[in-house]
């Protein structure tokens, strides 16, 4: 049955904002953190009691990877324990529950794109906390969706930074400032509106279980930004490829973590377009957004 009332927790971020748009025409409940503090055990139960949604989508997360290494208790509180509580509350009321996970549940050593049935082996506190959230959610019955995605980008800012990485580097390039990007970390870029539409479709056909939801293909951060610069007419902007090791960052991120989807075909859902085509759509949305901002020049 197509859900008519959808609750989205964490709707102020990139993916949450896109989900609000994807469910246009339905009743969307998008509480602020002050209204539904996800880390509080009874918060989702109150939401369910008051709003009675057909499905709850959890986009809330503590996802600053380096900070998670320093504050693992905080990471597990939000990414695992809170997810467990939300899953339990939804199961008790027969409400479907969606939680967003990450490519960081894998260690990046497989040498090919990861499929849904590949064994996780996280290297970071962030990835470990997100995997714990997956496992805890799954114990609450069959009406659970686990959506793993990777490097989400869109025109909305992140809830904790207020900007997206791609927007930051495009602005740097437009000012003529140099950019350094990692060239040896490979992933699957994910355009927030595309991911949101896929999540909506999964919910509508009740395709419960674990799904990898990214745009097709894989690239390094350097290739992603170089392509964005070229498509935006900034091909001459200074851009330097660097290795992850050159940062001296002790966090052991997965170095090769593209995600491959194997579940959409049997669910009757179209595969997501390529990341290059998604980047075109993002740049067009960025131009449209800029054109809609009133000029302050008098």
PyMOL commands that set and color helices and strands:
alter all, ss='L'
color gray80, all
select helices_A, chain A and resi 14-22+43-51+65-70+72-92+103-105+125-138+165-174+192-204+221-231+244-247+264-267+275-292
alter helices_A, ss='H'
color red, helices_A
select strands_A, chain A and resi 5-9+27-29+55-58+96-102+144-149+152-153+179-182+186-187+190-191+209-212+219-220+239-242
alter strands_A, ss='S'
color yellow, strands_A
deselect
rebuild
show_as cartoon
